[in-house]
Structure formats: structure tokens, C-alpha cells
Amino acid sequence: MRCGDVYRLNKMVASGDSNAAILKHFKWHYPEDEIRKFLPKAKLVKPEVEAEPEAKVEVEPEVEAAPETTVKKKRVRKRA
């Protein structure tokens, strides 16, 4: 696929177009298997397993020390 077409395909995916609509748009220019390489894979929905609720452990946030500041020397241009 050409660079501009891949850009357009990614833009269509980002805007939420379905894979069928994208295939329909590009089917006259490229074979279907070549288009499918650039389409997002179908997400597998895993059934949620009810696990025992984990005990909540409170962690105190660490206070970071302020970094030491250094003074930068100004560059002086030497005149010839």
C-alpha cells in the first residue's frame, strides 16, 4: 500500500469506521488480504473471572527531595 493510503486507512480507523466500511473504500485499489494487514485485529472479550478481592495496602507516597539547582555560566563571545 502507498504511504498516503495507509495514512488515510489509519485516519478512518481512528475516527471509528468499521472494518467493512474501510474494506469497501479500498477494495477497488488493493486486494482484501493486503488491506487486512493494516486493519486492527478483533479484540477477544475474555469473560471476567470473579476473584477474591485483594486486601488494600496503603502505600505512603515518597517525598522526593528538590533537585539541586546549578547556575549556568553565560557564554561570552570573544571579539577579534
C-alpha positions as CSV (number, residue, x, y, z in Angstrom):
1,M,0.0,0.0,0.0
2,R,1.1,3.5,-0.7
3,C,2.0,5.8,2.2
4,G,-0.9,8.1,1.7
5,D,-3.4,5.3,1.6
6,V,-2.0,3.8,4.8
7,Y,-2.4,7.3,6.4
8,R,-6.0,7.5,5.2
9,L,-6.7,4.0,6.4
10,N,-5.3,4.8,9.9
11,K,-7.4,8.0,9.9
12,M,-10.5,6.0,9.2
13,V,-9.7,3.5,11.9
14,A,-9.1,6.4,14.4
15,S,-12.5,8.0,13.5
16,G,-14.2,4.8,14.4
17,D,-15.2,3.5,10.9
18,S,-16.0,-0.2,10.8
19,N,-13.6,-2.7,9.1
20,A,-16.3,-3.4,6.5
21,A,-16.6,0.3,5.6
22,I,-12.8,0.5,5.2
23,L,-12.6,-2.6,3.1
24,K,-15.4,-1.2,0.9
25,H,-13.4,2.1,0.5
26,F,-10.1,0.4,-0.6
27,K,-11.3,-2.7,-2.4
28,W,-11.0,-1.2,-5.9
29,H,-7.4,-0.4,-5.4
30,Y,-5.9,-3.2,-3.3
31,P,-6.6,-6.9,-2.7
32,E,-8.5,-7.6,0.5
33,D,-5.7,-9.5,2.2
34,E,-3.3,-6.6,1.8
35,I,-5.9,-4.2,3.3
36,R,-6.5,-6.5,6.3
37,K,-2.8,-6.3,7.2
38,F,-3.3,-2.7,8.3
39,L,-6.7,-3.1,10.0
40,P,-6.9,-3.5,13.7
41,K,-7.4,-7.1,14.9
42,A,-10.7,-8.0,16.5
43,K,-10.4,-7.8,20.3
44,L,-11.2,-11.0,22.1
45,V,-13.5,-10.5,25.0
46,K,-12.4,-12.5,27.9
47,P,-15.1,-13.5,30.5
48,E,-14.4,-11.8,33.8
49,V,-13.4,-14.3,36.5
50,E,-14.6,-13.4,39.9
51,A,-11.5,-13.3,42.0
52,E,-11.3,-12.7,45.7
53,P,-10.9,-9.0,46.4
54,E,-7.3,-8.3,47.3
55,A,-6.6,-6.6,50.6
56,K,-5.9,-3.0,50.0
57,V,-2.4,-2.0,51.1
58,E,-1.9,1.7,51.7
59,V,1.4,2.9,50.5
60,E,2.7,6.2,51.6
61,P,4.0,8.4,48.7
62,E,7.7,9.0,48.9
63,V,8.6,12.7,49.1
64,E,11.3,13.5,46.6
65,A,14.0,15.9,47.6
66,A,14.2,19.0,45.4
67,P,17.0,18.7,42.9
68,E,20.0,20.9,43.5
69,T,20.0,23.9,41.2
70,T,23.1,25.0,39.4
71,V,23.9,28.3,37.9
72,K,24.8,28.2,34.3
73,K,27.6,30.4,33.1
74,K,26.8,32.8,30.4
75,R,28.8,32.4,27.2
76,V,30.8,35.4,26.3
77,R,31.6,35.8,22.6
78,K,35.3,36.8,22.1
79,R,35.8,39.7,19.8
80,A,38.7,39.5,17.4
